[in-house]
Amino acid sequence: MNKVYTDASDAIADIHDGAVLMLGGFGLCGIPEHCIAALVAKGVKGLTCISNNAGVDDFGIGLMLQQKQVKKMISSYVGENQEFERQLLSGELEVELIPQGTLALRCLAAGYGMPAVFTPAGVGTEVAEGKEVRRFNDKEYLMEMAFESDFALVKAWKGDTHGNLIFKDTARNFNPLMAMAGKITIAEVEMLVPAGELNPNEIHTPGIYVNRIFEGRNYEKRIEQRTVRPRS
């Protein structure tokens, strides 16, 4: 099975209107920026995006929000995006905010093939509304459902033609969990090498989880906020 695609446009060509997408990254670190740009160019609409955050106004998922491509965001943090805030307050965008650990847990459950998991996070808060609560050893837990997504879009530092992935430093974040959880996982990498060149001990995501892979060029790797001391 050939998993190698020419570029982002080729890899995301069958992502359709109304698709449910998982997008790796944390802030702007480790986001699948080429896949996002290709989705903007493709113009798909009505998307549900599962991501730790919504990018910033002019980069990341924020680009899709600008084009009104996102119907619903499932996130844990959205504080850097004014367009997100505007769409939320105006009722244009449906939003489900969940604890960051619960986001990771629901990704993990999907990757492990478990329909639901139990967590104490959110018990007694708005997060618990409409959810089943069970008591184990005199402590209450929420039942959280595993995510169901059509595609997972992740970004790695290096990958091989079998789809094995290595993430670099903090860009690892949500990417491995989402790579496991997607029905179809699309990975973009900075370096694509022949199968067998990666050290097996350094692989974070085995290729069995990856359906498509391509090598991206000219990554921006933006930083959301950069604070430095004044020059003397």
Secondary structure, 3 states (H helix, E strand, C coil): CCCECCCHHHHCCCCCCCCEEEECCECCECCCHHHHHHHHHHCCCCEEEECCECCECCECHHHHHHCCCEEEEEECECCCCHHHHHHHHHCCCEEEECCHHHHHHHHHHHHHCCCEEEECCCCCCHHHCCCCEEEECCEEEEEEECCCCCEEEEEEEEEECCCCEECCHHHHCCHHHHHHHCCEEEEEEEEEECCCCCCHHHCCECHHHCCEEEECCCCCCCCCCCCCCCCC
